[in-house]
């Protein structure tokens, strides 16, 4: 298939949905879609309603705005209040509430806050506004991190000294490991994000799947063109058979964002759960290469190193953040302005349950604020701000 219309063909979608209903024989199937764009597509196209009730699709931490910590947001607000700073940020960040205010509110009070489409645009802003310190809020996953890396390299090469980045880039695979090990969630399968996977490829998930001992069971299936999985390593731990290990390692499929993409991916996961087979497959092969984007990976390695990251709802996850390497520390806004560490403390908004939504513990309607006082025009939490936010998707496509 070559055209979007083919991936939205009603007859094909119904046929795959029928196959899923016929093969869903386990007591339950709990599958998490990690990407916020998947959540929006699932709501928009009514995919939940096409599946049998025993298949539960839950939303995960796939919205970068939603998982950004309170500490980071409060530091950003502090920067915005300084007269010599011009804050450049993606537009979604403008309306995220923190400490009873937001960047949009601070801008209305006179703060220099400007929405941009890319990190490169923030660098160009620094070229023009030499009278101000331009700070770029670098938020996002592996998809946007290469853009930040290129911008920092450009600023260093061109000696743009009034540019810096306040980095809060996070990486998806370590978060998957944390979610997989949470027995209360009981996730049985993952729909992996297409955009992130376009950067890291299938290979980007190997270390994580090894960490949850997937590599000690059967080799995984690759991207359909041939087996590109993991080799068995080290045998089976004591007192645990292969089936026990398979339950610890949920099967995962990289999925595209059209209805047929998602249904085909769910079908693969249902089959894998039935067979207790810890697969790692790439349904989105028209975009995602098994090795990912090698050029993007190179620039990430040049500019960033791994560090510990704080995620809203998930807490501290080791080695899940990207931190500027020493040669680029002069462009680190946290260092330049002596910002406080984010910390694990979270602001308690009365009734807001964004942290539970991000983790997949509840659907938005379970939050007492949803639709009553929390709406896109007046969000009480970050999950209602971005179009990738779960609450926003539920609100718009109910």
C-alpha positions in Angstrom: 0.0 0.0 0.0 1.2 3.5 -0.9 -1.6 5.9 0.1 -3.1 7.1 3.4 -6.6 6.2 2.1 -5.5 2.5 1.9 -4.5 2.5 5.6 -8.0 3.8 6.4 -9.9 1.4 4.3 -13.0 0.4 6.3 -13.3 -3.1 4.9 -9.7 -3.9 5.7 -10.0 -2.5 9.2 -13.2 -4.5 9.8 -11.5 -7.7 8.5 -8.5 -7.3 10.9 -10.9 -6.4 13.8 -12.8 -9.6 13.1 -9.6 -11.6 13.1 -8.7 -10.1 16.5 -12.1 -10.9 17.9 -11.8 -14.5 16.7 -8.3 -15.0 18.2 -8.8 -13.2 21.5 -9.2 -16.2 23.7 -7.3 -15.3 26.9 -9.2 -13.9 29.9 -7.8 -10.4 29.2 -5.3 -8.5 27.1 -3.8 -5.3 28.6 -1.9 -3.4 26.0 -0.3 0.1 26.4 0.1 2.5 23.6 3.2 4.5 24.5 2.8 7.4 22.1 0.4 10.2 22.5 -0.2 10.3 18.8 -1.4 6.7 19.0 -3.8 7.6 21.8 -5.3 10.4 19.6 -5.6 8.1 16.6 -7.2 5.3 18.7 -9.8 7.8 20.0 -10.3 9.6 16.7 -11.0 6.4 14.7 -13.0 4.6 17.3 -10.5 1.7 17.5 -11.3 0.8 21.1 -15.0 0.2 20.1 -13.9 -2.2 17.3 -12.1 -4.5 19.8 -13.7 -7.0 22.2 -14.1 -5.9 25.8 -11.4 -8.2 27.0 -8.8 -6.1 25.1 -7.9 -3.0 27.1 -5.9 -0.3 25.5 -4.3 2.0 28.0 -2.4 5.2 27.4 1.2 5.6 28.5 3.8 8.4 29.0 4.1 9.3 25.4 3.5 13.1 25.7 6.7 15.0 26.4 4.8 17.9 27.9 2.9 15.6 30.2 5.9 13.8 31.7 7.9 17.0 32.3 8.5 17.4 36.0 7.1 20.2 38.2 10.6 21.2 39.2 11.6 21.8 35.5 8.5 23.9 34.9 9.1 26.0 38.0 12.7 26.6 36.9 11.5 27.6 33.5 9.0 30.1 35.0 11.8 31.5 37.1 13.9 32.1 34.0 11.0 33.8 32.2 10.8 36.3 35.1 14.4 37.5 34.6 14.5 40.7 32.6 17.6 39.8 30.7 16.3 36.5 29.4 14.2 35.7 26.3 12.7 32.3 26.7 12.1 30.3 23.5 9.8 27.2 23.7 7.6 24.9 21.8 4.1 26.2 21.7 2.6 23.3 23.8 4.8 24.4 26.7 3.3 27.8 26.9 0.0 26.8 28.6 1.3 24.0 31.0 0.2 25.1 34.5 2.7 25.1 37.4 2.8 26.9 40.7 -0.6 28.6 39.9 0.7 30.2 36.7 2.1 29.3 33.2 4.5 30.7 30.7 1.6 32.2 28.8 0.4 34.0 31.9 3.9 35.3 32.6 4.1 36.5 29.0 0.9 38.5 29.6 2.6 40.1 32.6 5.5 41.3 30.5 7.9 38.3 30.4 9.8 37.8 27.1 8.5 34.3 26.1 8.3 33.3 22.4 6.9 30.2 20.8 9.2 28.5 18.2 8.9 25.6 15.9 12.4 24.2 16.3 15.7 24.6 18.2 17.3 26.1 15.1 14.7 28.9 15.2 15.8 29.6 18.8 19.4 29.9 17.7 18.5 32.3 15.0 16.6 34.3 17.5 19.8 34.6 19.6 21.6 35.9 16.5 19.1 38.7 16.2 18.6 39.5 19.9 22.2 40.0 21.0 20.9 42.2 23.8 19.2 39.2 25.5 20.1 35.8 26.8 18.0 33.4 24.7 17.2 30.2 26.6 15.6 27.3 24.6 13.4 24.9 26.6 14.6 21.6 25.1 11.7 19.2 25.9 10.9 16.0 24.1 12.0 12.4 23.4 14.5 11.0 20.9 12.4 12.6 18.1 13.3 16.2 19.0 16.6 15.7 20.7 18.7 15.6 17.5 17.4 19.1 16.6 18.5 20.4 20.0 21.9 18.7 19.5 22.4 20.3 16.1 21.3 23.7 17.5 23.9 23.5 20.3 26.6 22.5 17.9 25.7 25.4 15.6 25.8 27.9 18.5 29.2 26.5 19.6 30.6 26.6 16.1 29.3 30.2 15.4 30.2 31.4 18.9 26.7 32.5 19.7 27.4 33.1 23.4 23.9 34.4 24.3 22.2 31.1 23.5 21.7 28.2 25.9 19.4 25.2 26.3 17.6 24.1 29.4 17.5 20.4 28.6 14.8 18.0 29.6 15.1 15.4 26.9 14.0 11.9 27.9 14.4 8.5 26.3 11.5 6.1 25.9 13.2 2.6 26.3 14.1 3.0 30.0 10.5 4.1 30.8 9.3 0.9 29.1 11.5 -1.1 31.4 10.1 0.6 34.5 6.5 0.1 33.3 7.2 -3.6 32.4 8.4 -4.3 35.9 5.4 -2.6 37.6 3.3 -5.7 38.6 0.3 -3.5 39.6 -0.1 -2.3 36.0 0.2 -5.8 34.6 1.0 -4.7 31.1 0.9 -7.6 28.6 2.0 -5.8 25.5 3.3 -2.5 24.1 2.4 -0.5 21.0 5.8 1.2 20.5 6.0 4.8 19.2 6.6 5.3 15.5 8.3 8.7 15.7 10.8 7.7 18.4 11.5 4.4 16.6 12.3 6.2 13.4 15.3 7.6 15.2 16.4 4.6 17.4 15.1 1.7 15.2 14.6 -1.8 16.6 18.1 -1.8 17.9 17.3 1.0 20.3 15.1 -1.3 22.4 17.7 -4.1 22.8 19.3 -3.0 26.0 16.0 -2.5 27.7 14.6 -5.9 26.5 17.8 -7.5 27.8 17.3 -5.8 31.1 13.8 -7.3 31.5 15.3 -10.6 30.5 13.6 -10.9 27.1 16.9 -11.9 25.5 17.1 -15.0 27.7 14.0 -16.5 26.2 13.4 -17.2 22.5 14.9 -14.9 19.9 12.6 -12.1 18.7 11.2 -11.6 15.3 12.5 -8.7 13.3 10.9 -6.3 10.9 9.2 -8.9 8.7 12.0 -9.0 6.1 13.9 -11.4 8.2 14.8 -12.2 11.8 16.6 -9.4 13.5 16.0 -10.3 17.1 18.2 -11.1 20.1 20.3 -14.2 20.6 19.7 -16.2 23.8 22.2 -15.3 26.4 23.1 -16.9 29.6 20.3 -19.4 30.0 17.4 -19.3 32.4 17.7 -18.1 36.0 17.0 -20.5 38.8 13.4 -21.3 39.7 12.1 -19.6 36.5 11.1 -21.3 33.4 10.8 -19.7 29.9 7.1 -19.0 30.4 7.7 -17.0 33.6 10.3 -15.0 31.8 8.0 -14.4 28.9 5.4 -12.9 31.3 8.1 -10.5 32.6 8.9 -9.3 29.0 5.7 -8.1 27.3 5.7 -8.4 23.5 6.1 -5.1 21.6 5.3 -3.9 18.1 6.4 -0.6 16.5 3.2 0.7 15.0 2.3 3.4 12.5 -0.5 5.9 13.2 -3.3 5.0 10.8 -6.2 2.7 11.8 -4.9 -0.3 9.8 -1.4 0.1 11.3 -2.8 0.0 14.9 -5.2 -2.9 14.3 -2.5 -5.0 12.6 -0.2 -4.2 15.5 -2.8 -5.2 18.1 -3.5 -8.4 16.1 0.2 -9.3 16.3 0.2 -8.6 20.1 -2.8 -10.7 20.7 -1.2 -13.6 18.9 2.0 -13.1 20.8 0.2 -13.0 24.2 -1.7 -16.2 23.3 1.6 -17.9 22.5 3.4 -16.3 25.4 6.1 -15.2 22.9 8.1 -12.1 23.8 8.3 -10.7 20.2 9.7 -7.4 19.1 8.4 -6.5 15.7 8.2 -3.5 13.3 4.9 -3.0 11.7 5.9 0.5 10.6 8.6 -0.7 8.2 7.7 1.9 5.6 9.2 4.5 7.9 11.2 2.8 10.6 14.5 1.1 9.6 15.8 -1.7 11.9 18.9 0.4 12.6 17.0 3.7 12.9 18.4 7.0 11.7 22.2 6.6 12.1 23.0 10.2 11.4 20.6 11.4 14.1 22.1 8.8 16.5 25.7 10.1 15.8 24.8 13.7 16.6 23.1 12.6 19.8 26.2 10.7 20.9 28.4 13.7 20.1 26.4 16.2 22.2 24.6 14.2 24.9 25.4 11.6 27.5 23.0 9.6 29.7 21.7 10.8 33.0 18.9 10.1 35.5 15.6 11.6 34.6 12.5 12.6 36.6 9.2 11.8 35.0 5.8 13.0 36.1 3.9 9.9 37.4 6.9 7.6 37.0 9.4 9.3 39.3 13.1 8.9 38.9 14.2 6.5 36.1 17.9 5.8 35.9 19.7 6.6 32.6 16.5 7.9 31.0 17.6 11.5 30.4 20.0 13.2 28.0 22.5 15.6 29.5 24.9 17.9 27.6 28.5 16.5 27.5 31.3 18.5 29.0 32.4 20.3 25.8 28.9 21.8 25.5 28.3 22.7 29.2 28.8 26.4 28.4 25.5 26.2 26.6 23.7 24.4 29.5 21.2 26.9 31.0 21.0 24.9 34.2 24.7 25.5 34.7 24.8 29.1 33.3 22.0 30.3 35.6 22.6 28.1 38.6 19.2 26.4 38.5 18.1 24.1 41.3 17.9 20.4 40.6 14.4 19.3 39.7 13.8 17.0 42.7 11.1 14.4 43.2 8.5 16.6 44.9 5.4 17.2 42.9 2.9 20.0 43.3 -0.5 18.7 44.6 -3.3 20.2 42.6 -6.6 19.4 44.3 -8.3 16.7 42.4 -5.9 16.6 39.4 -4.8 13.1 38.6 -2.5 13.7 35.7 0.3 11.6 37.3 -2.0 8.5 37.3 -3.2 9.2 33.7 0.5 9.4 32.5 1.3 6.0 34.2 -1.8 4.3 32.7 -3.4 3.7 36.1 -6.7 5.5 35.1 -8.5 6.9 32.1 -9.2 10.6 32.1 -12.9 10.3 33.0 -11.8 8.9 36.4 -10.3 12.3 37.2 -12.8 14.4 39.2 -11.7 17.5 37.3 -12.1 16.1 33.8 -14.6 18.0 31.6 -16.0 19.7 34.7 -13.3 22.4 35.4 -10.4 21.0 33.4 -10.8 21.8 29.7 -8.5 22.6 26.8 -9.3 26.3 27.2 -8.5 26.2 30.9 -6.3 23.2 31.6 -5.6 22.2 35.3 -2.9 19.7 34.4 -0.5 19.1 31.5 -2.4 16.1 30.1 -5.1 18.5 28.9 -2.7 20.9 27.1 -1.0 19.1 24.3 -2.8 17.3 21.5 -0.7 14.3 22.4 -2.0 14.5 26.0 -4.4 11.7 27.0 -6.9 14.0 28.6 -7.0 16.2 25.5 -7.6 13.2 23.3 -10.4 11.9 25.4 -12.0 15.3 25.6 -11.9 15.9 21.8 -12.9 12.5 20.6 -15.4 11.3 23.2 
